Amino acid sequence: MAVFVEQYGVVRWVAVIAFCLAAALVAARLGTARPDPCAGLRADRESDAAHLVMCLVMLGMLVFPTVADPHAMRGVLTAMVVVYTLMLGDRMLRWRSGISDPDTGGGTVGAFAYHALGAAAMLYAMSGHGPHEHGGHGPAGPAPGPVLMLAALFAADAAVMAVPALRHRLPRVFPHPMGMAGSLAVLPHLVMDLGTAYMLVAAAAG
């Protein structure tokens, strides 16, 4: 992954700028006392916090592709998968019980399903990456086929989120995170989709 990221420097730094912008937007939303529903913002602080953590992890992997310890990154991603899965289970229980949490604005189950999937995809992409991965003494790494399929999934989600007409129909089919948000509010989700797809392609190529 590090070789691919460094080889295409322009794409790498465009991704870094995009993640910085997404992180700033999410941090600003978290700093808002009570987001205005009329402005198209959904007050889901738990999901926003998860989104911010994902952005920071991605930035670390992009800015320091060769310095970041793969074992440490896998540990961080594993912890994220566990936490996001627990949060997803909690939301599913609340949804089944008809409980709406005012602190999350009735945040959807889909929000943490998305975060858990993103963290799990990156954890799978990082499998086998380490100091011995090319020396034949470590894990072989992820199979390119499934990784590219995951990349296509996130790219397709980005395409849907980029089209307002499609984005507004999603909540009727599946409780997609921020499905009804305005264009600016959707930008962090769009960046995460494209950034995750890029990192998965890098993992498949590396």
PyRosetta script that sets phi, psi and omega in degrees:
from pyrosetta import init, pose_from_sequence

init()
pose = pose_from_sequence("MAVFVEQYGVVRWVAVIAFCLAAALVAARLGTARPDPCAGLRADRESDAAHLVMCLVMLGMLVFPTVADPHAMRGVLTAMVVVYTLMLGDRMLRWRSGISDPDTGGGTVGAFAYHALGAAAMLYAMSGHGPHEHGGHGPAGPAPGPVLMLAALFAADAAVMAVPALRHRLPRVFPHPMGMAGSLAVLPHLVMDLGTAYMLVAAAAG")
pose.set_psi(1, -41.8)
pose.set_omega(1, -177.9)
pose.set_phi(2, -61.3)
pose.set_psi(2, -40.1)
pose.set_omega(2, -179.6)
pose.set_phi(3, -63.1)
pose.set_psi(3, -44.8)
pose.set_omega(3, -179.8)
pose.set_phi(4, -63.9)
pose.set_psi(4, -44.4)
pose.set_omega(4, -178.2)
pose.set_phi(5, -61.9)
pose.set_psi(5, -43.0)
pose.set_omega(5, -178.5)
pose.set_phi(6, -75.1)
pose.set_psi(6, -28.3)
pose.set_omega(6, -178.8)
pose.set_phi(7, -67.3)
pose.set_psi(7, -37.8)
pose.set_omega(7, -179.6)
pose.set_phi(8, -107.0)
pose.set_psi(8, 75.5)
pose.set_omega(8, -173.9)
pose.set_phi(9, -63.1)
pose.set_psi(9, -38.8)
pose.set_omega(9, -178.2)
pose.set_phi(10, -62.8)
pose.set_psi(10, -47.6)
pose.set_omega(10, 179.4)
pose.set_phi(11, -63.0)
pose.set_psi(11, -39.0)
pose.set_omega(11, -179.9)
pose.set_phi(12, -59.1)
pose.set_psi(12, -48.6)
pose.set_omega(12, -175.4)
pose.set_phi(13, -77.4)
pose.set_psi(13, -26.0)
pose.set_omega(13, 171.1)
pose.set_phi(14, -64.2)
pose.set_psi(14, -41.7)
pose.set_omega(14, 177.9)
pose.set_phi(15, -64.2)
pose.set_psi(15, -39.7)
pose.set_omega(15, 178.6)
pose.set_phi(16, -61.5)
pose.set_psi(16, -46.0)
pose.set_omega(16, 179.2)
pose.set_phi(17, -62.5)
pose.set_psi(17, -42.2)
pose.set_omega(17, -179.7)
pose.set_phi(18, -63.2)
pose.set_psi(18, -43.1)
pose.set_omega(18, 179.0)
pose.set_phi(19, -66.2)
pose.set_psi(19, -37.1)
pose.set_omega(19, 176.8)
pose.set_phi(20, -62.4)
pose.set_psi(20, -43.7)
pose.set_omega(20, 178.4)
pose.set_phi(21, -63.3)
pose.set_psi(21, -44.2)
pose.set_omega(21, 179.6)
pose.set_phi(22, -62.8)
pose.set_psi(22, -43.4)
pose.set_omega(22, 179.3)
pose.set_phi(23, -62.5)
pose.set_psi(23, -40.0)
pose.set_omega(23, 179.5)
pose.set_phi(24, -64.9)
pose.set_psi(24, -41.8)
pose.set_omega(24, 179.4)
pose.set_phi(25, -64.5)
pose.set_psi(25, -42.7)
pose.set_omega(25, -179.9)
pose.set_phi(26, -68.2)
pose.set_psi(26, -40.6)
pose.set_omega(26, 178.5)
pose.set_phi(27, -62.7)
pose.set_psi(27, -39.3)
pose.set_omega(27, 177.9)
pose.set_phi(28, -65.0)
pose.set_psi(28, -38.1)
pose.set_omega(28, 178.9)
pose.set_phi(29, -67.6)
pose.set_psi(29, -37.1)
pose.set_omega(29, 177.4)
pose.set_phi(30, -66.8)
pose.set_psi(30, -31.4)
pose.set_omega(30, -179.5)
pose.set_phi(31, -78.4)
pose.set_psi(31, -9.4)
pose.set_omega(31, 178.5)
pose.set_phi(32, -78.5)
pose.set_psi(32, 127.7)
pose.set_omega(32, -177.0)
pose.set_phi(33, -59.0)
pose.set_psi(33, -54.4)
pose.set_omega(33, 179.5)
pose.set_phi(34, -138.5)
pose.set_psi(34, 95.8)
pose.set_omega(34, 178.5)
pose.set_phi(35, -54.5)
pose.set_psi(35, 141.9)
pose.set_omega(35, -177.1)
pose.set_phi(36, -84.3)
pose.set_psi(36, 115.4)
pose.set_omega(36, 179.2)
pose.set_phi(37, -58.6)
pose.set_psi(37, -29.0)
pose.set_omega(37, -178.7)
pose.set_phi(38, -70.3)
pose.set_psi(38, -20.0)
pose.set_omega(38, -179.5)
pose.set_phi(39, -87.2)
pose.set_psi(39, 2.1)
pose.set_omega(39, 178.3)
pose.set_phi(40, 86.3)
pose.set_psi(40, 13.5)
pose.set_omega(40, -179.8)
pose.set_phi(41, -102.6)
pose.set_psi(41, 134.2)
pose.set_omega(41, 179.0)
pose.set_phi(42, -103.9)
pose.set_psi(42, 122.5)
pose.set_omega(42, -174.9)
pose.set_phi(43, -78.4)
pose.set_psi(43, 86.0)
pose.set_omega(43, 177.8)
pose.set_phi(44, -125.7)
pose.set_psi(44, 85.2)
pose.set_omega(44, -172.9)
pose.set_phi(45, -67.0)
pose.set_psi(45, -37.0)
pose.set_omega(45, 179.6)
pose.set_phi(46, -62.7)
pose.set_psi(46, -45.7)
pose.set_omega(46, 179.2)
pose.set_phi(47, -66.4)
pose.set_psi(47, -39.9)
pose.set_omega(47, 178.2)
pose.set_phi(48, -63.3)
pose.set_psi(48, -40.8)
pose.set_omega(48, 178.2)
pose.set_phi(49, -63.1)
pose.set_psi(49, -41.6)
pose.set_omega(49, 177.7)
pose.set_phi(50, -63.6)
pose.set_psi(50, -39.3)
pose.set_omega(50, 179.3)
pose.set_phi(51, -63.7)
pose.set_psi(51, -41.6)
pose.set_omega(51, 179.7)
pose.set_phi(52, -64.1)
pose.set_psi(52, -42.8)
pose.set_omega(52, 178.4)
pose.set_phi(53, -61.5)
pose.set_psi(53, -43.0)
pose.set_omega(53, 178.9)
pose.set_phi(54, -60.7)
pose.set_psi(54, -42.8)
pose.set_omega(54, 179.3)
pose.set_phi(55, -61.1)
pose.set_psi(55, -44.0)
pose.set_omega(55, -178.2)
pose.set_phi(56, -66.3)
pose.set_psi(56, -39.4)
pose.set_omega(56, 177.8)
pose.set_phi(57, -64.3)
pose.set_psi(57, -43.9)
pose.set_omega(57, 178.4)
pose.set_phi(58, -61.8)
pose.set_psi(58, -40.6)
pose.set_omega(58, 178.6)
pose.set_phi(59, -62.1)
pose.set_psi(59, -41.9)
pose.set_omega(59, 178.4)
pose.set_phi(60, -60.8)
pose.set_psi(60, -40.0)
pose.set_omega(60, -179.5)
pose.set_phi(61, -70.7)
pose.set_psi(61, -30.7)
pose.set_omega(61, -178.7)
pose.set_phi(62, -83.7)
pose.set_psi(62, -41.6)
pose.set_omega(62, -177.1)
pose.set_phi(63, -74.1)
pose.set_psi(63, -35.8)
pose.set_omega(63, -178.8)
pose.set_phi(64, -123.4)
pose.set_psi(64, 64.3)
pose.set_omega(64, -175.2)
pose.set_phi(65, -65.9)
pose.set_psi(65, -30.3)
pose.set_omega(65, -178.2)
pose.set_phi(66, -100.1)
pose.set_psi(66, -19.2)
pose.set_omega(66, -177.4)
pose.set_phi(67, -87.7)
pose.set_psi(67, -36.3)
pose.set_omega(67, -177.3)
pose.set_phi(68, -60.6)
pose.set_psi(68, 128.9)
pose.set_omega(68, -179.9)
pose.set_phi(69, -72.1)
pose.set_psi(69, 119.2)
pose.set_omega(69, -179.3)
pose.set_phi(70, -58.1)
pose.set_psi(70, -36.1)
pose.set_omega(70, 180.0)
pose.set_phi(71, -66.2)
pose.set_psi(71, -40.1)
pose.set_omega(71, 177.8)
pose.set_phi(72, -66.3)
pose.set_psi(72, -41.2)
pose.set_omega(72, 179.5)
pose.set_phi(73, -63.7)
pose.set_psi(73, -40.2)
pose.set_omega(73, 177.9)
pose.set_phi(74, -65.2)
pose.set_psi(74, -36.0)
pose.set_omega(74, 176.7)
pose.set_phi(75, -64.0)
pose.set_psi(75, -43.2)
pose.set_omega(75, 178.6)
pose.set_phi(76, -64.0)
pose.set_psi(76, -45.8)
pose.set_omega(76, -178.9)
pose.set_phi(77, -65.9)
pose.set_psi(77, -36.7)
pose.set_omega(77, 177.1)
pose.set_phi(78, -63.6)
pose.set_psi(78, -43.5)
pose.set_omega(78, 177.6)
pose.set_phi(79, -61.9)
pose.set_psi(79, -39.4)
pose.set_omega(79, 179.2)
pose.set_phi(80, -64.7)
pose.set_psi(80, -43.0)
pose.set_omega(80, 179.1)
pose.set_phi(81, -60.5)
pose.set_psi(81, -44.1)
pose.set_omega(81, -179.6)
pose.set_phi(82, -62.9)
pose.set_psi(82, -48.6)
pose.set_omega(82, -178.1)
pose.set_phi(83, -64.1)
pose.set_psi(83, -46.0)
pose.set_omega(83, -178.4)
pose.set_phi(84, -65.5)
pose.set_psi(84, -35.0)
pose.set_omega(84, 177.7)
pose.set_phi(85, -67.6)
pose.set_psi(85, -39.9)
pose.set_omega(85, 176.7)
pose.set_phi(86, -63.8)
pose.set_psi(86, -41.0)
pose.set_omega(86, 178.2)
pose.set_phi(87, -65.5)
pose.set_psi(87, -38.0)
pose.set_omega(87, 177.7)
pose.set_phi(88, -62.9)
pose.set_psi(88, -43.7)
pose.set_omega(88, 178.0)
pose.set_phi(89, -61.7)
pose.set_psi(89, -40.6)
pose.set_omega(89, 178.4)
pose.set_phi(90, -62.8)
pose.set_psi(90, -41.5)
pose.set_omega(90, -180.0)
pose.set_phi(91, -68.6)
pose.set_psi(91, -35.9)
pose.set_omega(91, 177.9)
pose.set_phi(92, -65.2)
pose.set_psi(92, -39.7)
pose.set_omega(92, 177.7)
pose.set_phi(93, -64.8)
pose.set_psi(93, -42.4)
pose.set_omega(93, 179.1)
pose.set_phi(94, -65.5)
pose.set_psi(94, -39.1)
pose.set_omega(94, 179.6)
pose.set_phi(95, -65.8)
pose.set_psi(95, -43.2)
pose.set_omega(95, 179.2)
pose.set_phi(96, -66.0)
pose.set_psi(96, -29.5)
pose.set_omega(96, -179.3)
pose.set_phi(97, -88.1)
pose.set_psi(97, -4.9)
pose.set_omega(97, -179.5)
pose.set_phi(98, 74.7)
pose.set_psi(98, 23.2)
pose.set_omega(98, -178.8)
pose.set_phi(99, -92.9)
pose.set_psi(99, 129.1)
pose.set_omega(99, 176.6)
pose.set_phi(100, -112.7)
pose.set_psi(100, 118.8)
pose.set_omega(100, -178.4)
pose.set_phi(101, -85.7)
pose.set_psi(101, 119.6)
pose.set_omega(101, -178.9)
pose.set_phi(102, -64.1)
pose.set_psi(102, -25.1)
pose.set_omega(102, -179.2)
pose.set_phi(103, -72.7)
pose.set_psi(103, -21.2)
pose.set_omega(103, 178.4)
pose.set_phi(104, -109.6)
pose.set_psi(104, 3.3)
pose.set_omega(104, 179.2)
pose.set_phi(105, 64.3)
pose.set_psi(105, 30.6)
pose.set_omega(105, -177.2)
pose.set_phi(106, 68.2)
pose.set_psi(106, 36.5)
pose.set_omega(106, -176.8)
pose.set_phi(107, -51.2)
pose.set_psi(107, 144.0)
pose.set_omega(107, -173.1)
pose.set_phi(108, -79.3)
pose.set_psi(108, 157.8)
pose.set_omega(108, 172.6)
pose.set_phi(109, -63.4)
pose.set_psi(109, -35.2)
pose.set_omega(109, -178.0)
pose.set_phi(110, -59.8)
pose.set_psi(110, -28.7)
pose.set_omega(110, -179.0)
pose.set_phi(111, -60.3)
pose.set_psi(111, -48.7)
pose.set_omega(111, -178.6)
pose.set_phi(112, -82.7)
pose.set_psi(112, -21.3)
pose.set_omega(112, 171.1)
pose.set_phi(113, -62.7)
pose.set_psi(113, -40.6)
pose.set_omega(113, 178.5)
pose.set_phi(114, -65.0)
pose.set_psi(114, -47.0)
pose.set_omega(114, -179.3)
pose.set_phi(115, -64.1)
pose.set_psi(115, -41.7)
pose.set_omega(115, 179.5)
pose.set_phi(116, -64.0)
pose.set_psi(116, -41.0)
pose.set_omega(116, 178.7)
pose.set_phi(117, -64.5)
pose.set_psi(117, -42.8)
pose.set_omega(117, 179.7)
pose.set_phi(118, -62.3)
pose.set_psi(118, -45.3)
pose.set_omega(118, 179.5)
pose.set_phi(119, -66.0)
pose.set_psi(119, -40.9)
pose.set_omega(119, 179.4)
pose.set_phi(120, -65.4)
pose.set_psi(120, -38.6)
pose.set_omega(120, 178.6)
pose.set_phi(121, -63.4)
pose.set_psi(121, -42.9)
pose.set_omega(121, 179.1)
pose.set_phi(122, -69.0)
pose.set_psi(122, -35.4)
pose.set_omega(122, 177.1)
pose.set_phi(123, -63.6)
pose.set_psi(123, -42.9)
pose.set_omega(123, 177.5)
pose.set_phi(124, -64.3)
pose.set_psi(124, -40.2)
pose.set_omega(124, 179.4)
pose.set_phi(125, -64.2)
pose.set_psi(125, -29.9)
pose.set_omega(125, -179.5)
pose.set_phi(126, -84.2)
pose.set_psi(126, -8.3)
pose.set_omega(126, -177.6)
pose.set_phi(127, -64.1)
pose.set_psi(127, 129.4)
pose.set_omega(127, 179.7)
pose.set_phi(128, 89.0)
pose.set_psi(128, -7.0)
pose.set_omega(128, 179.2)
pose.set_phi(129, -86.1)
pose.set_psi(129, 119.4)
pose.set_omega(129, -178.4)
pose.set_phi(130, -172.0)
pose.set_psi(130, -177.4)
pose.set_omega(130, -175.9)
pose.set_phi(131, -65.1)
pose.set_psi(131, -19.9)
pose.set_omega(131, -177.7)
pose.set_phi(132, -110.4)
pose.set_psi(132, 11.9)
pose.set_omega(132, -172.6)
pose.set_phi(133, -64.8)
pose.set_psi(133, -28.5)
pose.set_omega(133, -179.0)
pose.set_phi(134, -100.3)
pose.set_psi(134, 0.3)
pose.set_omega(134, -176.6)
pose.set_phi(135, -99.2)
pose.set_psi(135, 0.2)
pose.set_omega(135, 177.7)
pose.set_phi(136, 82.4)
pose.set_psi(136, 5.5)
pose.set_omega(136, -178.0)
pose.set_phi(137, -110.1)
pose.set_psi(137, 3.4)
pose.set_omega(137, -178.4)
pose.set_phi(138, -128.0)
pose.set_psi(138, -175.5)
pose.set_omega(138, 178.5)
pose.set_phi(139, -60.7)
pose.set_psi(139, 149.6)
pose.set_omega(139, -176.2)
pose.set_phi(140, -74.8)
pose.set_psi(140, -15.9)
pose.set_omega(140, -178.5)
pose.set_phi(141, 95.7)
pose.set_psi(141, 173.5)
pose.set_omega(141, -176.6)
pose.set_phi(142, -71.4)
pose.set_psi(142, 150.7)
pose.set_omega(142, 175.6)
pose.set_phi(143, -69.8)
pose.set_psi(143, 131.6)
pose.set_omega(143, -176.9)
pose.set_phi(144, -58.8)
pose.set_psi(144, -35.4)
pose.set_omega(144, -177.1)
pose.set_phi(145, -58.0)
pose.set_psi(145, -58.2)
pose.set_omega(145, 178.8)
pose.set_phi(146, -60.5)
pose.set_psi(146, -36.2)
pose.set_omega(146, -179.9)
pose.set_phi(147, -64.2)
pose.set_psi(147, -43.6)
pose.set_omega(147, 179.3)
pose.set_phi(148, -68.0)
pose.set_psi(148, -32.8)
pose.set_omega(148, 175.8)
pose.set_phi(149, -65.2)
pose.set_psi(149, -40.6)
pose.set_omega(149, 176.2)
pose.set_phi(150, -64.6)
pose.set_psi(150, -40.4)
pose.set_omega(150, 177.7)
pose.set_phi(151, -61.2)
pose.set_psi(151, -41.8)
pose.set_omega(151, 178.3)
pose.set_phi(152, -64.4)
pose.set_psi(152, -35.8)
pose.set_omega(152, 178.7)
pose.set_phi(153, -63.3)
pose.set_psi(153, -46.3)
pose.set_omega(153, 179.6)
pose.set_phi(154, -68.8)
pose.set_psi(154, -36.2)
pose.set_omega(154, 177.6)
pose.set_phi(155, -65.5)
pose.set_psi(155, -38.9)
pose.set_omega(155, 177.7)
pose.set_phi(156, -65.7)
pose.set_psi(156, -40.2)
pose.set_omega(156, 177.4)
pose.set_phi(157, -62.4)
pose.set_psi(157, -39.4)
pose.set_omega(157, 177.6)
pose.set_phi(158, -62.6)
pose.set_psi(158, -41.1)
pose.set_omega(158, 179.6)
pose.set_phi(159, -62.7)
pose.set_psi(159, -40.7)
pose.set_omega(159, 179.1)
pose.set_phi(160, -66.9)
pose.set_psi(160, -43.7)
pose.set_omega(160, -178.7)
pose.set_phi(161, -66.1)
pose.set_psi(161, -24.5)
pose.set_omega(161, -178.6)
pose.set_phi(162, -78.5)
pose.set_psi(162, -15.0)
pose.set_omega(162, -178.7)
pose.set_phi(163, -106.2)
pose.set_psi(163, 108.8)
pose.set_omega(163, -176.3)
pose.set_phi(164, -54.3)
pose.set_psi(164, -40.8)
pose.set_omega(164, -177.5)
pose.set_phi(165, -60.9)
pose.set_psi(165, -39.5)
pose.set_omega(165, 178.2)
pose.set_phi(166, -75.2)
pose.set_psi(166, -39.1)
pose.set_omega(166, -178.1)
pose.set_phi(167, -61.0)
pose.set_psi(167, -39.0)
pose.set_omega(167, -176.8)
pose.set_phi(168, -73.7)
pose.set_psi(168, -17.8)
pose.set_omega(168, 179.2)
pose.set_phi(169, -88.0)
pose.set_psi(169, -18.8)
pose.set_omega(169, -174.5)
pose.set_phi(170, -58.2)
pose.set_psi(170, -43.3)
pose.set_omega(170, -177.5)
pose.set_phi(171, -59.8)
pose.set_psi(171, -22.6)
pose.set_omega(171, 179.1)
pose.set_phi(172, -76.5)
pose.set_psi(172, -21.1)
pose.set_omega(172, -179.0)
pose.set_phi(173, -101.8)
pose.set_psi(173, -44.3)
pose.set_omega(173, -178.1)
pose.set_phi(174, -151.0)
pose.set_psi(174, 135.9)
pose.set_omega(174, -176.8)
pose.set_phi(175, -69.3)
pose.set_psi(175, 74.6)
pose.set_omega(175, -176.7)
pose.set_phi(176, -73.1)
pose.set_psi(176, 139.7)
pose.set_omega(176, 179.7)
pose.set_phi(177, -62.1)
pose.set_psi(177, 130.1)
pose.set_omega(177, 176.8)
pose.set_phi(178, 59.0)
pose.set_psi(178, 29.3)
pose.set_omega(178, -176.2)
pose.set_phi(179, -63.7)
pose.set_psi(179, -26.8)
pose.set_omega(179, -177.8)
pose.set_phi(180, -105.6)
pose.set_psi(180, 8.7)
pose.set_omega(180, -175.9)
pose.set_phi(181, -74.4)
pose.set_psi(181, 162.1)
pose.set_omega(181, 177.2)
pose.set_phi(182, -71.0)
pose.set_psi(182, 173.2)
pose.set_omega(182, -174.4)
pose.set_phi(183, -59.3)
pose.set_psi(183, -43.7)
pose.set_omega(183, -178.2)
pose.set_phi(184, -67.1)
pose.set_psi(184, -39.2)
pose.set_omega(184, -179.5)
pose.set_phi(185, -69.0)
pose.set_psi(185, -27.7)
pose.set_omega(185, -179.1)
pose.set_phi(186, -80.3)
pose.set_psi(186, -18.7)
pose.set_omega(186, -175.0)
pose.set_phi(187, -54.2)
pose.set_psi(187, -46.0)
pose.set_omega(187, 178.5)
pose.set_phi(188, -59.0)
pose.set_psi(188, -38.6)
pose.set_omega(188, 179.2)
pose.set_phi(189, -66.8)
pose.set_psi(189, -39.9)
pose.set_omega(189, 178.4)
pose.set_phi(190, -64.0)
pose.set_psi(190, -43.7)
pose.set_omega(190, 178.0)
pose.set_phi(191, -62.3)
pose.set_psi(191, -41.8)
pose.set_omega(191, 179.8)
pose.set_phi(192, -64.4)
pose.set_psi(192, -39.9)
pose.set_omega(192, 176.9)
pose.set_phi(193, -58.9)
pose.set_psi(193, -54.0)
pose.set_omega(193, -176.1)
pose.set_phi(194, -67.9)
pose.set_psi(194, -38.8)
pose.set_omega(194, 179.6)
pose.set_phi(195, -65.5)
pose.set_psi(195, -40.9)
pose.set_omega(195, 178.4)
pose.set_phi(196, -65.6)
pose.set_psi(196, -42.7)
pose.set_omega(196, 177.4)
pose.set_phi(197, -60.0)
pose.set_psi(197, -41.7)
pose.set_omega(197, 178.8)
pose.set_phi(198, -62.9)
pose.set_psi(198, -45.2)
pose.set_omega(198, -179.0)
pose.set_phi(199, -65.8)
pose.set_psi(199, -35.4)
pose.set_omega(199, 178.3)
pose.set_phi(200, -68.7)
pose.set_psi(200, -39.9)
pose.set_omega(200, 175.9)
pose.set_phi(201, -63.2)
pose.set_psi(201, -40.7)
pose.set_omega(201, 178.0)
pose.set_phi(202, -61.6)
pose.set_psi(202, -39.7)
pose.set_omega(202, 179.6)
pose.set_phi(203, -66.9)
pose.set_psi(203, -39.7)
pose.set_omega(203, 179.4)
pose.set_phi(204, -67.3)
pose.set_psi(204, -36.7)
pose.set_omega(204, -179.5)
pose.set_phi(205, -77.0)
pose.set_psi(205, -27.2)
pose.set_omega(205, -176.5)
pose.set_phi(206, -85.0)
pose.dump_pdb("model.pdb")
